[in-house]
Amino acid sequence: NIKRTATKRDNKKKEINPEHYISRDISWLHFNERVLSEALDQRTPLLERLKFCDIFISNLDEFFIQRIGRLKSQVDSGYKMKTLDGVIPSEQLTRIREMILGQNKTLAKGLNEIIFPELSKEGIHFAKWNGLGEKNKEFISQHFQTSILPILTPLAVDYGHPFPFISNLSKSLGISLLKPSSGEKIFSRVKIPDEIPQWVTVEEGNEGITFIHLEEILLNNLNLLFPGTEILDKMIFRVTRNIDLEEEDEWAEDLKEVIEEGLREKKFSPVIRLEVEKDSNEWISNYISTELELSPDDIYEMGQIVHHTSFGEITKIDRPKLKYKSWTPKIHSDFVDEKSNIFNKIKGKDIIVHHPYESFNSSVERFIETAAHDSKVYAIKITLYRTTINSKII
């Protein structure tokens, strides 16, 4: 009877319905879709919608870095074991690509048809080079020569110069040039600098403010970077590398040493995604993907230039009406008396503090500060997760 019962239980364990499970990767993408929905929700203030666009793109970058490389490694090694949702790694990659392509289209449509037009009604405009007047073009070109051109470094590829290293998540200009001496078509790469403002103010006045993106400026002033050379075509592209630690590394004895060594190695790890402009030049796109040893499934369209750039500079403009109302956290009733000893409070009972609705300063920061000045405390050990730049605890 015992053997028969055990066998029945084992059989029950094996009877897993894949429809009852969602893979870790698909679940992650569903979560990011929830972030995207906040960006497109009419109830979300306009400038906050741009923040959600940034979060969506950042989450997607993190997803590729941490998950896609591992799945591709499983496919390359012939690993075909199904996960609980009944899918092998190669099928999982196909599902993931379909979801991401759909989400990218939703983002592009939301920006072009909803967010940008509504921002324009509020006096926040995004200009294209062709839409600028001659006076503004002259002003922007002067800005390019004085503030942008000096830090650009074009790297041409020929027999004496190999294809340049492209760092993770860096954006570049891919340019096809006609070599004057031989008439040969050559490839050149210009890294788009991220240490300077990505948005330049064209005009600001009673009618609002107009911005133009750094990439739009670069694309339309390349003749100053390649004087006397015929530019055949150009496009913006971005690469993502696999910098996820291997599973065995996570159990290493000296994790600090493993991470330091891993970061050095991962700098040159394989590229797992190439993002290109919509309707980009086929010769440049093929040249880059060949050099990076990528398949067509590794290539994703950006939609348009600003889809994969930060809107952080835009969201900082002073338009309170287009942002969430500022919130002042409430002080928890147990911490209203600033002179009382917080350790005594905790000794008396457990206290739950709900952030951001209740004050972090008057609870957690006060707890750490009290501990730091208490002679009976020998050490304070904290896990800090995504803290702010101006954290008082740090």
C-alpha positions in Angstrom: 0.0 0.0 0.0 2.8 2.4 0.9 4.6 1.7 -2.5 1.3 2.1 -4.4 0.6 5.5 -2.7 4.2 6.7 -3.3 3.9 5.8 -7.0 0.6 7.7 -7.3 2.2 10.7 -5.7 5.1 10.5 -8.1 2.7 10.3 -11.1 0.9 13.3 -9.8 4.1 15.3 -9.7 4.8 14.4 -13.3 1.3 15.5 -14.4 2.1 19.2 -14.9 -0.1 21.3 -17.1 2.1 23.8 -19.0 -0.9 26.2 -19.3 -0.7 26.7 -15.6 2.7 28.3 -15.8 4.3 31.4 -17.2 8.1 31.4 -17.7 10.3 33.8 -15.8 11.2 35.6 -19.1 7.7 36.1 -20.4 6.6 37.2 -16.9 9.3 39.8 -16.9 8.1 41.1 -20.3 4.5 41.2 -19.0 5.7 43.3 -16.1 7.4 45.7 -18.5 4.2 45.9 -20.6 2.5 47.1 -17.4 5.1 49.9 -17.2 4.4 50.8 -20.8 0.7 51.0 -20.1 1.4 53.7 -17.5 3.2 55.7 -20.2 0.2 55.5 -22.5 -2.5 56.0 -19.7 -4.3 59.3 -20.3 -4.5 59.7 -16.5 -0.7 59.8 -16.1 0.6 63.4 -16.3 2.4 64.1 -19.6 6.0 64.5 -18.4 5.5 61.5 -16.1 4.6 59.5 -19.2 8.1 60.3 -20.6 9.6 58.9 -17.4 7.7 55.7 -17.8 9.0 55.5 -21.4 12.5 55.7 -20.0 11.8 53.1 -17.4 10.3 50.8 -20.1 13.5 51.1 -22.2 15.8 50.7 -19.3 13.9 47.5 -18.1 14.2 46.1 -21.6 17.9 46.7 -21.7 18.3 44.9 -18.4 16.2 42.0 -19.7 18.5 41.5 -22.7 21.6 41.8 -20.6 20.5 39.3 -17.9 18.3 36.8 -19.8 18.8 36.7 -23.6 22.5 35.8 -23.4 21.8 32.9 -21.1 19.0 31.6 -23.4 21.2 31.9 -26.5 24.0 30.0 -24.8 21.5 27.2 -24.0 20.4 27.1 -27.7 24.0 27.0 -28.9 24.8 24.1 -26.5 21.9 22.1 -27.8 20.0 22.3 -24.5 16.4 21.3 -25.1 14.9 20.6 -21.7 11.4 22.2 -21.4 10.6 24.7 -18.6 7.4 24.2 -16.7 5.5 26.2 -19.3 6.4 23.5 -21.8 8.9 25.5 -23.9 12.5 24.8 -25.0 15.0 27.7 -25.1 14.8 28.2 -28.9 11.0 28.5 -28.7 11.3 30.8 -25.8 13.5 33.2 -27.8 10.9 33.2 -30.6 8.2 34.1 -28.1 10.3 36.8 -26.5 11.1 38.4 -29.9 7.5 38.5 -30.9 6.5 40.1 -27.6 9.3 42.7 -27.8 8.5 43.7 -31.4 4.9 44.2 -30.4 5.8 46.3 -27.4 8.2 48.4 -29.4 5.5 49.1 -32.0 3.1 50.1 -29.1 5.8 52.5 -27.7 6.4 54.1 -31.2 2.7 54.6 -31.8 2.1 56.0 -28.3 4.9 58.5 -28.7 4.1 59.6 -32.2 0.3 59.7 -32.0 -0.4 60.5 -28.4 2.4 61.8 -26.2 4.3 64.1 -28.7 1.1 65.8 -30.0 -0.2 66.4 -26.5 3.1 67.8 -25.4 3.0 70.1 -28.4 -0.4 71.4 -27.3 1.3 72.3 -24.0 4.0 74.2 -25.7 6.7 71.5 -25.6 7.9 70.8 -29.1 10.4 68.4 -30.6 12.0 69.7 -33.8 13.4 67.9 -36.8 16.2 69.5 -38.7 14.2 70.0 -41.9 11.5 71.8 -39.9 14.0 74.5 -38.6 14.3 78.0 -40.2 17.6 79.1 -41.6 18.4 81.2 -38.6 17.9 78.3 -36.2 19.9 75.9 -38.4 22.8 78.4 -38.3 22.6 78.6 -34.5 22.5 74.8 -34.1 25.4 74.3 -36.6 27.5 76.8 -34.6 26.7 74.9 -31.4 27.8 71.7 -33.2 31.1 73.2 -34.2 31.9 74.6 -30.7 30.5 72.0 -28.3 30.0 68.7 -30.2 32.5 68.4 -33.1 35.7 68.6 -30.9 34.7 65.4 -28.9 33.8 63.3 -31.9 36.2 60.6 -33.2 35.4 59.0 -36.5 36.9 55.5 -37.0 37.0 54.3 -40.6 37.4 50.6 -41.3 39.9 49.5 -44.0 42.7 47.0 -44.5 44.8 48.8 -41.8 42.0 49.6 -39.4 39.8 46.8 -38.1 36.2 47.1 -37.0 36.1 49.2 -33.8 35.1 47.9 -30.4 31.6 49.1 -29.5 30.7 49.2 -25.8 27.5 47.9 -24.3 24.4 50.1 -24.8 26.4 52.8 -26.5 24.8 54.5 -29.5 26.8 55.2 -32.7 26.5 56.6 -36.2 27.2 54.1 -38.9 28.3 55.9 -42.1 29.1 54.7 -45.6 31.7 56.9 -47.3 33.2 57.0 -50.8 37.0 56.9 -50.5 38.3 59.7 -52.7 41.5 58.0 -53.8 40.0 54.7 -55.0 36.3 55.3 -55.3 35.7 52.4 -52.8 32.8 52.4 -50.4 34.1 52.2 -46.8 32.4 52.1 -43.4 33.0 54.6 -40.6 31.7 54.7 -37.1 31.2 57.7 -34.8 30.3 57.1 -31.2 27.5 59.4 -30.1 28.8 61.1 -26.9 26.6 60.7 -23.8 28.7 63.0 -21.5 27.1 66.1 -23.0 23.4 67.2 -23.1 21.3 65.0 -25.4 18.7 67.7 -26.0 19.5 71.2 -27.2 17.0 74.1 -26.7 16.3 75.8 -30.1 13.8 78.4 -28.9 12.1 79.4 -25.7 9.5 82.0 -25.2 5.8 82.7 -24.5 4.7 80.2 -27.1 6.7 77.4 -25.4 10.0 75.6 -25.7 11.4 73.7 -28.7 14.1 71.0 -28.4 16.2 69.2 -30.9 18.0 66.0 -30.2 21.7 65.6 -30.3 21.4 62.8 -32.9 19.3 64.9 -35.2 22.1 67.5 -35.1 24.8 65.0 -35.8 23.0 63.4 -38.7 22.7 66.8 -40.4 26.1 68.2 -39.8 28.4 65.3 -40.8 29.8 67.2 -43.7 31.8 69.2 -41.1 33.2 66.0 -39.7 34.1 64.5 -43.1 35.2 67.5 -45.2 35.9 66.7 -48.9 34.5 63.2 -48.6 31.2 62.1 -50.1 28.8 60.7 -47.5 26.7 58.0 -49.2 24.4 57.2 -46.3 24.2 57.1 -42.5 22.2 55.5 -39.7 22.1 55.3 -35.9 22.6 52.0 -34.2 23.1 50.6 -30.7 24.4 47.3 -29.4 23.7 45.3 -26.3 26.2 42.8 -24.9 25.7 39.8 -22.7 27.1 40.8 -19.3 25.2 38.3 -17.1 27.3 36.2 -14.7 27.3 32.5 -15.3 25.3 30.4 -12.8 28.4 28.7 -11.4 30.0 32.2 -10.7 27.1 33.0 -8.4 28.3 30.3 -6.0 32.0 31.2 -6.0 33.8 31.6 -2.7 35.1 35.1 -3.4 32.2 36.8 -5.1 33.9 40.2 -5.1 36.9 38.8 -7.0 34.6 36.9 -9.5 32.6 40.1 -10.2 35.7 42.2 -10.7 37.1 39.7 -13.1 33.7 39.1 -14.7 33.2 42.8 -15.4 36.6 43.0 -17.1 35.7 40.0 -19.3 32.1 41.0 -20.0 33.2 44.3 -21.4 34.2 42.3 -24.5 31.4 39.7 -24.3 29.3 38.8 -27.4 26.7 41.2 -28.8 23.2 39.8 -28.4 21.2 42.7 -29.9 21.6 45.2 -32.6 19.1 48.1 -32.7 18.8 50.1 -35.9 16.7 52.9 -37.2 13.5 52.1 -39.0 14.1 51.9 -42.8 17.8 52.1 -42.2 20.5 51.7 -44.9 20.7 48.0 -45.8 24.4 48.0 -46.7 25.4 49.6 -43.4 23.0 47.3 -41.4 24.4 44.2 -43.1 28.0 45.3 -42.6 27.6 45.9 -38.9 25.6 42.7 -38.3 28.2 40.6 -40.2 31.1 42.1 -38.3 29.3 41.5 -35.0 28.3 37.9 -36.1 24.6 38.5 -35.6 21.6 36.7 -37.2 18.5 38.6 -38.5 16.6 37.6 -35.3 19.2 39.6 -33.3 18.3 42.9 -35.1 15.5 45.2 -33.7 14.2 48.4 -35.2 14.3 51.5 -32.9 11.2 53.0 -34.5 12.7 56.5 -34.6 15.7 58.3 -33.2 14.4 59.4 -29.8 12.7 56.2 -28.9 15.9 54.8 -27.3 17.3 57.9 -25.7 16.6 59.3 -22.2 13.9 61.9 -21.7 15.4 62.9 -18.4 16.4 66.4 -19.5 12.9 67.0 -20.8 11.1 65.9 -17.6 13.1 68.3 -15.5 11.6 71.4 -17.1 9.4 73.5 -14.7 5.9 72.4 -15.6 4.2 71.4 -12.3 0.9 70.9 -14.1 2.4 68.1 -16.3 3.8 66.2 -13.3 2.6 64.3 -10.3 1.7 66.5 -7.3 4.5 66.5 -4.8 3.9 64.3 -1.8 5.0 65.0 1.8 5.2 61.7 3.7 3.4 61.4 7.0 5.4 60.8 10.1 4.4 57.4 11.7 2.6 58.0 15.0 5.3 56.0 16.9 8.0 58.4 15.7 6.4 61.8 16.3 8.4 62.3 19.4 11.9 63.1 18.0 13.5 62.9 21.4 12.4 59.4 22.3 14.9 56.5 21.8 13.9 54.6 18.7 15.4 51.4 20.1 13.1 51.5 23.0 10.2 52.0 20.6 11.2 48.8 18.7 11.8 46.9 21.9 8.2 47.6 23.0 6.6 46.3 19.7 7.1 45.6 16.0 6.5 48.7 13.9 5.6 48.6 10.2 6.3 51.7 8.1 4.8 52.0 4.6 7.0 54.0 2.2 6.6 56.4 0.5 3.3 57.2 2.3 5.1 57.3 5.7 8.4 59.1 6.2 11.6 57.2 5.5 13.6 60.0 7.2 11.8 59.8 10.5 12.0 56.0 10.6 14.8 54.2 8.7 17.3 57.2 8.6 16.6 57.9 12.3 17.2 54.2 13.1 20.5 54.2 11.3 21.6 57.5 12.8 20.7 56.3 16.4 22.7 53.1 15.8 25.7 55.1 14.5 25.9 57.1 17.7 25.2 54.1 20.1 28.4 52.8 21.8 26.8 49.4 22.1 26.5 49.0 18.3 29.6 47.3 16.8 28.6 47.2 13.2 25.8 48.2 10.8 25.2 46.0 7.8 22.7 47.1 5.1 21.6 46.0 1.7 21.1 49.1 -0.4 18.9 48.7 -3.5 18.6 51.5 -6.1 19.3 54.2 -3.6 19.2 57.9 -4.6 22.3 59.9 -5.5 21.9 62.2 -2.5 21.2 59.4 0.1 21.8 60.6 3.6 22.5 57.0 4.6 25.4 56.7 2.2 
